[in-house]
Amino acid sequence: MKTQRRASAALVALLLSGAGVAVAASPAQAAETTFKVRCVPPAGGGDPVEGETTARITAPATAKVGDEVDVSWETVKPASNNTDLMVIPKDSVQPTGWLTASDGGGEAKVVGEKKNPEIPKKAPMVMSVMKGKLKLTKAGKITVTPGKYEVAVTFPFGTFVTKCAPVGEVKGGAVIDVSGGGTGGTTGGSTTGGTTGSTTTGGSTTGSTTGGSTTGGSTSGGSTSGGSTTGGSGGQTDFPGKAVDVTYDCGAVVPNGIKTPVTISAKKNGGDYALTVKTAKGAMASPMQLPAGALKPSMDIKLGGADSGTVKVTGPANAEPIPSGAPVSLTDMTGTYKPGKSGKVTLTPDQLSIDVTMTPGSTPINVPCKATGSGVSLELDTTAQPGGSGSTTAGPSAGGSSATASGGLAETGAQDDGGIRALALIAGTIVLLGAAVFTFTPWRRLRGTR
């Protein structure tokens, strides 16, 4: 059964689109409907989640075919609460929804103002009333029903959009008794009635500028230190690499991407190589308090030349909490390379991943960042090892051989202007605006409170 409620005010006139002719409007009437929704967070924000929302739809009680009527969508009960991670600022939430008229009677986009009170941690989400116009194209009793909607939240570091759609059929809504006549042949039911500037995703196509795509690191031949000795216990054992600028595209999660110098160094251990990978030390401030264990990095090192595949290196999570406003750095990453082929092998920084865990025991949010520009940091003169493979990530193993390398050790400290420019955004943005912005109540809890 639909619940209908009379509004205290009446609409005085509606203007036909482009015509400038006023038509009489009946008093507005409202009806509420509750339905399930499935919401998809921004890229990198975690898996889709489900919740339940109640919408109050307002529309005139009567109209004629061809009329363009005012409709609105008020969120009476949001599908989510804010998380316990941070306060959502005042006037930063802007909703956009789509209302559908039954029996093919048209569709209207409704847009709310970016107007909301400050939303405390764990408090219900607050969204403004979405308003728009619906052009009526068919006679009869038309039910105006809520459908999909988007919620854009704007922070100083970007705007992020969560997209929601009904799960199953939505029943109920405001009913308009549409009489025949007028311009029955019109079919335009998709007028917007508002701007949608907030639906940008924070610039997800960033990081493709490859300022760090120089490959100077590959010209490392001839600068070998320690000679080319191949004795089982003698010769060079430490092989410092050179810093190469790497540009990472992390999608909408980090709007401006990441650009940082990366250095790969190796230490010979029998016939294997213990790798250490360093990035620039933090040149940005954390936007919020980060607990110990919040950030854990890993990286794929691409092999080239005589060998192929990748070697995974990982770093420990941050051991100490990171205060709000403090520099954010990735820990050094380590791994083991067991040569699968003999010859000169190049090592190039490739994909970077960061696991973000805000509370102990919770499922980490993984942030994948694709290297759109990189270069060779280290070249090794390898001897194949039994069981060796370019894609191995195994720990150290015994073997007897040696190698020579080229390339000089470069500084990767905070003085590098191109350090991890957006690492603070990784720590804050994804966690705040991924799945975390919408913390949904489980269905059984909803059923128990209804």
N, C-alpha and C positions, 0 to 999 in steps of 0.2 A: 504494500500500500504506500502511496506517495503522500508525504506530508506537505501541505501547502500553507504558506503564511503570507498574509497581506502586508505590503509595505506601507508605511505611513505617508509617503510622498508619491505623487504621480508624475509621470513624464509629460511635459507640456507639448513638445513637438519633436518630430523626427524629420530630418532633411533627406530627401531622396538623393542618392549619390549622383553628383554632377548636374542635378536638375534645379536645385534651389527651391523646390516646392515643398511646403510644410504639409504633413498629414497628421491627423489627430491620432493620439496614441492612448491605448487603454492603460489603466493603472498597472504598475509592475507587480508581479507575484513571484514568490520564491519557493523552491522545493529543495529538500536535502536528499542526498544519496550517499551511501557508504560502499566503497568497493576496494578490492585488493589491487595493489600495484607492484610492478617489478622495476627496480631502478638500476641503471648502469652508471657507475661512477666514471669520472674522467680517466683517460688512459693512464695505466699504472696505479690506479686507485683501488685495485682489488676486484673481487668477484661481484657479480650482480647480487642484489639483496631484495627481499620482499617485505612489504608492510601493508597497512590498511589506512585509508584516508576517508574523511567525510567532506563532501563539497556541497555548498549551497549555491544553486543556480538560479539566477534572477532573469526574468524575461517578461514582456507584456502578455496579458491574458489573451488578447485578441489582436489580430492584424489582418492584412490583405496580401494576396500574392503580389510580389513585386516590391513590398515594403522592405526597408532596411531598418531593422530594429536593434535597440541597445540590449546587449546581454552581458552578464557578468558571472564570475566564478569566485566565490569566497571559500577559502580553506577553513572550515570549522574545526576540524581535527587533523593535524598533520600526520603523515605516515612515519615521522621520525622525531627524534630528539637530537639536539646538538651533542657532540661528544664531550668527554671530560678533558680534551686536549687543550682547547683554547676558547676564548670568548669570540663570538662572531660580532664584528663591529656594527655600529648603528648605520642604517641606510646602505647596506652592502648586499642585500638579498633581493633579486628580481625574478619573479616567476613569469613563465609564458605557457599558456595552455591552448588546447584546441577543443571547441565544442562542436558537436555533431547534431544536426536535425534529422530526425527519424525519416525513414522511407525515402532516402535520397534527397532530403530537403535542403542540403547545403552544409557548409562547414564554416566556422568562424575562428580566427585566431584571436585570443584575448591576452592582453599584456598588463602586468601590474607595474606599479611604480617601484623604483628602487628606494623603498621606504620601509624601515623596520626598526624597532627598538634594539638596543644592544641585547644579544642573546647569550645568557650565561652558559657555562658548561652544564651539560646534561639537561638543559631546559628545552621545552618543545620548540621546534622551528616555527618562526613567525614569517608569514608571507602576506603581502598586500593583496587587495582585491584585484583580480584580473578583469579587464573590461575590453569590449570590442563591439563590432556590429555584425549582424547576421542578415543576409539578404534571403528572403523567403521566396521559394520557387515553386511550391506546391500547395494546393489547398488541402484542408483537413486538420485533424488534431495532431500537431507536430510536437514531439517530445525533444527537448534540447538536453543532450546528455554529455557529461564530461568525458574526455578521452585522455590522450597522452599529454604530458606536460614536462617542462624543463625548469630547473632551478639553477640560476647563475649566482654564484657568490664571489664577490670582488674583494680581494685583499690588496695591500700595497704592492705585492709581488705578482699579481695577475688575477684574471677572472677564470673561474672553473665552472663547468656546466655538468650537472647530473641529469640524465634523461630517464624519465619514468613513463611506463605504459601500463594500461589495465591488464590484469590477469583474468581472463574470462570475460563474460558479458557484463556490462554495466547496466543495471536496471534503475529506472527512476530518473527524475529530472524535471525541469520546468516544462509545462504544456502550454503551447500557443494554439488557439483556435484560429486557423488561417482560412479566411473566406476567399472565394474565387474572384476573378476579375483583375483589373490592373494589368500589369505587364507580366502575364503568366509565362511568357516565353523566355524570360531571363533565366540564366543558369549560373551567374557568378555568385557563388556562395562562399568565397574564400577571402573576402576583404579582411584586412588585418586589424585595423583600428588601433594601431600602436606601433611604436618602434621596437626593434628587436636587437639593438646594439649589444645587449648583454649576452647574447648567445654565442659570442666568439669563444673559442676554447683556449684563450690565453696564448695563442701563437704556437700551435703545435708543429708548424713546419719550420722550426728554427733549427739551428745547428747545422744546416746544410751548407752554409758558407764555409769553405774549407781553408780558412786562413792558416790552419795548422797542417795542411796537406803536403807541406814540403817533404821531400824524401831525401834530404841531405844526409840522413843517417845511413843511407845505403852505400854511400861512397866511403866505405870504411876500409877498403883494401889498402894494404901497404903501410898502415900505421900500427902494425903489430908491435906489441911490447912483450918482451920475454922470449922472442924468437919463435921458431917453429919446431921446438923440440918435441919428440914423441916418446920419450922414455917413460916407462911405467910409473916411476916414482919421482921423476925430475920434471923440470920445465915449469911453465907458468901455471898457476892454479887459480888466480883471481883475474877475472875478466870484466873490467868496468865498462859499462855502455855509455852512450851519449844521450842527452836529453833531446827528445823530439816533441814538438807541439802536436797534440792530438785534439781534434774537434769531435765532440760527441753530440748526437741528436737524441734527446730523451723524450721526444714527442711533447704532448701537452703538459706533461708532468713538470718539466723544467722549460718554461717558455723560451728562454734565450740559449738553451743548451749549455754545454760545459766545454771550456777550452783550457787545457792544462798541459804543461810539459810532463812527459813520462820518461823515466830512465829504467832500463832493464840491465841488471848486472848479474854475473854468474860466478859461481865458485866451483871448481872441479872437485868432484868427489869420486875417485876411482874413474870409471868411464862415464858417470852421470854428471849432471850439472845442477847445483842448487841455485835456483833463480830468486832474485829479490827485485821487486818492482816498486818504485817510488813515484808518487805524484807530488805536485806542488803542495806546500804547507798552506794552511787556511789563510786566505786573503779576504774572507767574507765573514760577517758576523752571523751567528745563529739567530733566527727570528724568534726563538722560544727556548725554554729550558728543555734540554734533551737528557734523558737518563743514561746511566752507564749501560752499555750493551745495545744502544739504539741503532748504531750504524755499523754494518759489516760489509766490506767491499770484496769483490772478486773480479778477475779480468781474464780474458782469453788472450794468449800470446800466439800470434800466427807465425808458423814456420815457413820459410821459403828457401830457395836455392836447392841444395841437394836433398833436403827433407821436406815433408809437408804435414799438414794437420795443425792442431792447436795444443797448447799446454795451458792448463788451468792453474792460476795462482790465486790464493785467497789470503785475506788479512783478518786479524782478530777484530772483534767489535771494540768500540771505544771503552777503555777501562774505567774512565772517570766521567761523571756527569759533565755536560757542557752547559754553562750558564747562558742565559739569554744575552745576546750581544757579544758573546765570546767567539774567537775564530774557530772555524770548523775545518778539520783535516781528515783525510782518509789515512788509515793505518797502512804500513808497508805490507805488501802482499808477497807471499813466498810459494814456491812449488818446485817440482823436480822434473828436469828434462832428461830422458834416456834416449840418446840418438838411435834412430832406426836406420839411418844411412850414413855412409862416409862421405865427407866432402865439406864444402863451405855452406853453412846454414845461417840464414838471417832470422832474426827475431824482431817482430813488429807488434806494438801494442794494438789490440783489437777490442772487441766488445767489453764494456764495463757494466757490471751489475752491482747494485747496492740493495741489501736487505735492510729494511727499516722496521724496528720492533720497539714500540713505545711502552709496552707493559710486559713484564716477564711472563713467559708461557704462552703469549698470544702468537698467532700466525703472522710471520713477517710479511710485509708488503714489499714485493720485489720491483725494483726500478731498473728496467733494461735500458741501456744507452748504446746506440750504434755508433761506431767510429766512422765518421764520414770523411775524415782526413787524418792521416797518420804517416809514419815513416819508420825506417829501420833504425832501431836503437843499438843493436848488437849483432856482430857476426862471429860465429864460431867455426873452427876447422875441426870437424868431428870425426870420430871413428865409430862405426856401427857397433852396438852392443847386443848380445843375445837377448831376445825378447824386447828389444828396443822398438819404440813406436813414436811417431810424431805426435800422436794424440794422447799419449799416456799422461795420467795425472798421479801416478803411483809415487810413493815416497822413495827415499834413497835406496839404491841397491848396489851390490858389489859389482865390480868390473875392472878390467885392466886396460887402460889406454890413456891417451892424453890429447890435448887440443891446444890450439893457439887462437887468439882473438884479436880484434882490432877495435878501436874506438876509445875515446877519452871520457873520463868521468866528468859530468857536468853538474853544477849546482841546481837544485830544484826547490830552493827555499821560497819564503814569502815575498822576496824581492822580485820574483817573476810576476810582471804585471798581468800576464794572462793566466794566473793560477786558477783554481777551481772557482770560476766566477759564480756559479749558481749552486754550489754544494749546499748552502744554507737553505735553498729552496727545496732541495731533495729532502732535507731533514724536516722541513716544515710543510711545504706545499702538498706533497702527496699524502702525507699522513693526515693532514688537516682536511684536505678536500677530495680525497679519494673516497673509498667506502666509508671512511671515518666520519665524514660530514653527516651522513645519514645512518644513524644507529637504530636499527629497526627492532621493534618489540616482537618476540616470537609469537607465532599464531596461537599457541596454546595459552600464552599469557593474555593475549587479547581476548580469547574466548572466555577465560576465567574472570575477566573484569567487566564483561558486557552484561 
